[in-house]
Amino acid sequence: MTLLMWEQYKKTARFMQALILLACVAIYFTTWQWMAVLVFFVMMQVSAFLGAAWGARIKERANEAARRRGDTLDRRL
């Protein structure tokens, strides 16, 4: 599961990090508070990590179900 999670995280890492950076810059220029930016940054990083773990678990379950049926899933999942 851990390896699948890292593979899922690597697929979306660049996009997510760019989105997090853009959101943090927007929050800073609207609030001018570093603490708000820091809290949002940490929250978004944890959410990206948990989202990758969740996505890997869903992919693992789908692969397991396909194996039981004798099917193969598309590798793009």
C-alpha positions as CSV (number, residue, x, y, z in Angstrom):
1,M,0.0,0.0,0.0
2,T,2.8,2.5,0.9
3,L,4.4,2.1,-2.5
4,L,1.1,2.6,-4.3
5,M,0.5,5.7,-2.2
6,W,3.8,7.2,-3.2
7,E,3.1,6.4,-6.9
8,Q,-0.3,8.1,-6.6
9,Y,1.3,11.1,-4.8
10,K,4.0,11.5,-7.5
11,K,1.3,11.6,-10.2
12,T,-0.3,14.7,-8.7
13,A,2.5,16.2,-6.8
14,R,3.5,19.0,-9.2
15,F,-0.1,20.2,-9.8
16,M,-0.9,20.0,-6.1
17,Q,2.2,21.9,-5.0
18,A,1.6,24.6,-7.6
19,L,-2.0,24.9,-6.4
20,I,-1.0,25.1,-2.8
21,L,1.6,27.8,-3.6
22,L,-0.9,29.8,-5.5
23,A,-3.5,29.5,-2.7
24,C,-0.9,30.5,-0.1
25,V,0.1,33.6,-2.1
26,A,-3.5,34.5,-2.5
27,I,-4.2,34.1,1.2
28,Y,-1.1,36.2,2.1
29,F,-2.1,39.1,-0.2
30,T,-5.7,39.1,1.1
31,T,-5.0,38.7,4.8
32,W,-1.4,39.8,5.2
33,Q,-1.2,37.3,8.1
34,W,1.7,34.7,8.0
35,M,-0.1,32.5,10.6
36,A,-3.1,32.1,8.3
37,V,-0.8,31.2,5.4
38,L,1.1,28.7,7.6
39,V,-2.0,27.0,8.8
40,F,-3.4,26.7,5.3
41,F,-0.1,25.4,4.0
42,V,0.1,22.7,6.6
43,M,-3.5,21.8,6.1
44,M,-3.2,21.5,2.3
45,Q,0.0,19.4,2.6
46,V,-1.6,16.9,5.0
47,S,-4.7,16.8,2.8
48,A,-2.6,16.1,-0.3
49,F,-0.8,13.2,1.5
50,L,-4.1,11.8,2.8
51,G,-5.7,12.1,-0.6
52,A,-2.9,10.1,-2.1
53,A,-3.3,7.4,0.5
54,W,-7.0,7.3,-0.1
55,G,-6.5,7.1,-3.9
56,A,-4.0,4.3,-3.5
57,R,-6.5,2.4,-1.3
58,I,-9.2,2.8,-3.9
59,K,-6.9,1.7,-6.7
60,E,-5.8,-1.3,-4.6
61,R,-9.4,-2.4,-4.0
62,A,-10.3,-2.0,-7.6
63,N,-7.3,-4.1,-8.7
64,E,-8.2,-6.8,-6.1
65,A,-11.8,-6.9,-7.3
66,A,-10.7,-7.2,-10.9
67,R,-8.3,-10.0,-10.1
68,R,-11.1,-11.9,-8.4
69,R,-13.2,-11.5,-11.6
70,G,-10.3,-12.4,-13.8
71,D,-10.3,-9.0,-15.5
72,T,-7.5,-6.5,-15.9
73,L,-7.9,-2.9,-15.2
74,D,-6.5,-0.1,-17.3
75,R,-3.1,1.0,-16.0
76,R,-4.1,4.7,-16.1
77,L,-6.2,4.3,-12.9
